[in-house]
């Protein structure tokens, strides 16, 4: 095993594993740690591009979460991934159309993208602009309106808006 100087050891400890991989692996679409993201995109029928694989890694390496396009773009910039905000938006919408994400509209054009694409509901904390899952056992929908004959329900989205109490 290689002996590391204290300075090098300290530097290595200050770089998280994901960033270190991004620095070490210049071609993630051909690298083993990215195979899971490549397979996810392949199964969804999406063409593999370096940016899709890298954005997929950013999205899914942290478990289920809710992100905006702006927040994901900021993460990409910090990870030194060369990608425009327009490309992030396009990729998020492509992932959504492929069933990998759910888009949750919260206010006008403001939308979050949820990596958990299964049916579930959300709290939106207005003053923090934070979206969090409502546990399924805490929410029950008893009645749905009659659906017109030419249509079917694609999904049901319920967002319960919250704000902090005064006082």
C-alpha positions in Angstrom: 0.0 0.0 0.0 1.2 3.5 -0.8 2.2 5.7 2.1 0.5 9.1 1.8 1.9 12.3 3.3 -0.4 14.1 5.8 -1.1 16.9 3.4 -2.2 14.5 0.6 -4.2 12.5 3.1 -6.0 15.7 4.3 -6.7 16.7 0.7 -8.1 13.3 -0.1 -10.4 13.4 2.9 -11.7 16.8 2.0 -12.8 15.6 -1.4 -16.0 13.6 -1.3 -16.1 10.2 -3.1 -18.3 11.4 -5.9 -16.2 14.4 -6.7 -13.0 12.2 -6.6 -14.6 9.8 -9.0 -15.5 12.6 -11.4 -11.9 13.9 -11.3 -10.4 10.4 -11.7 -12.7 9.1 -14.4 -12.7 11.4 -17.4 -15.1 9.2 -19.5 -17.9 8.2 -17.1 -20.0 6.6 -19.9 -17.3 4.0 -20.3 -16.5 3.6 -16.5 -17.7 0.9 -14.2 -19.2 3.1 -11.4 -21.5 4.7 -14.0 -22.8 1.4 -15.4 -25.9 1.5 -13.2 -26.8 5.0 -14.6 -26.1 3.8 -18.1 -28.4 0.8 -17.6 -31.1 3.0 -16.1 -31.1 5.2 -19.2 -30.8 2.3 -21.6 -33.9 0.6 -20.0 -35.8 3.9 -20.2 -35.1 4.0 -24.0 -32.9 7.1 -23.7 -29.8 7.6 -25.9 -26.7 7.6 -23.7 -24.8 10.9 -23.7 -22.1 12.0 -21.3 -24.3 14.7 -19.9 -27.3 12.4 -19.3 -25.1 9.9 -17.5 -23.5 12.6 -15.3 -26.9 14.3 -14.5 -28.4 10.8 -13.8 -25.5 10.2 -11.4 -26.2 13.5 -9.7 -29.9 12.8 -9.4 -29.8 9.2 -8.2 -26.6 8.9 -6.2 -28.3 10.6 -3.2 -31.4 8.5 -2.9 -35.0 9.8 -3.4 -35.1 13.5 -3.5 -36.8 16.6 -5.0 -34.8 19.0 -7.2 -35.4 22.0 -9.3 -33.6 22.4 -12.6 -31.7 25.4 -11.1 -30.6 23.4 -8.1 -29.4 20.5 -10.3 -27.6 22.9 -12.6 -25.9 24.4 -9.5 -24.8 20.9 -8.4 -23.5 20.1 -11.9 -21.5 23.4 -12.0 -20.0 22.6 -8.6 -19.1 19.1 -9.8 -17.3 20.6 -12.8 -19.8 19.1 -15.2 -20.0 21.3 -18.3 -23.7 21.6 -18.9 -26.1 24.6 -19.6 -29.3 25.3 -17.7 -31.2 24.6 -20.9 -29.6 21.2 -21.2 -30.6 20.4 -17.5 -34.2 21.4 -18.2 -34.3 19.3 -21.4 -32.7 16.3 -19.7 -35.1 16.5 -16.7 -38.1 16.7 -19.1 -36.7 13.7 -21.1 -36.3 11.7 -17.9 -39.8 12.6 -16.9 -41.3 11.5 -20.2 -39.3 8.2 -19.9 -40.9 7.6 -16.5 -37.7 8.1 -14.5 -38.9 11.3 -12.7 -42.1 12.9 -11.7 -42.6 16.6 -12.3 -44.4 18.3 -9.4 -45.7 21.8 -10.1 -45.9 24.0 -7.0 -46.4 27.6 -8.1 -46.8 28.9 -11.6 -43.8 27.8 -13.6 -41.9 26.6 -10.5 -41.5 22.8 -10.6 -39.7 20.1 -8.7 -38.5 16.8 -10.2 -39.0 13.8 -7.9 -36.7 10.8 -8.3 -39.4 8.6 -6.7 -41.7 8.1 -9.6 -44.2 5.9 -7.6 -47.5 7.4 -6.6 -47.2 9.5 -3.5 -48.1 13.0 -2.2 -46.2 16.0 -1.0 -46.0 18.9 1.5 -44.7 22.1 0.1 -43.3 24.5 2.7 -43.9 27.9 1.1 -41.5 30.1 2.9 -38.6 27.6 2.5 -39.6 26.4 -1.0 -39.1 22.9 0.2 -41.0 19.8 -1.1 -41.2 16.8 1.2 -43.0 13.4 0.9 -46.1 12.6 2.8 -45.9 9.1 4.1 -48.5 7.0 2.1 -50.1 5.7 5.3 -50.9 9.3 6.3 -52.9 10.0 3.1 -55.9 8.4 1.7 -58.0 9.4 -1.3 -61.5 7.9 -0.9 -63.3 9.4 -3.9 -62.4 10.3 -7.4 -64.7 12.0 -9.9 -66.1 10.1 -12.9 -63.6 10.1 -15.7 -64.9 11.0 -19.2 -65.1 7.9 -21.5 -62.3 9.0 -23.8 -59.8 9.5 -20.9 -58.0 7.6 -18.2 -56.3 8.9 -15.0 -52.5 9.3 -15.7 -51.6 10.2 -12.1 -52.9 12.0 -9.1 -50.8 14.7 -7.6 -51.7 16.2 -4.3 -49.5 19.0 -2.9 -50.4 20.3 0.6 -49.1 23.8 1.0 -47.7 24.7 4.4 -46.5 27.9 6.0 -45.1 28.5 9.5 -47.5 29.7 12.1 -47.1 33.3 13.3 -45.9 33.5 16.9 
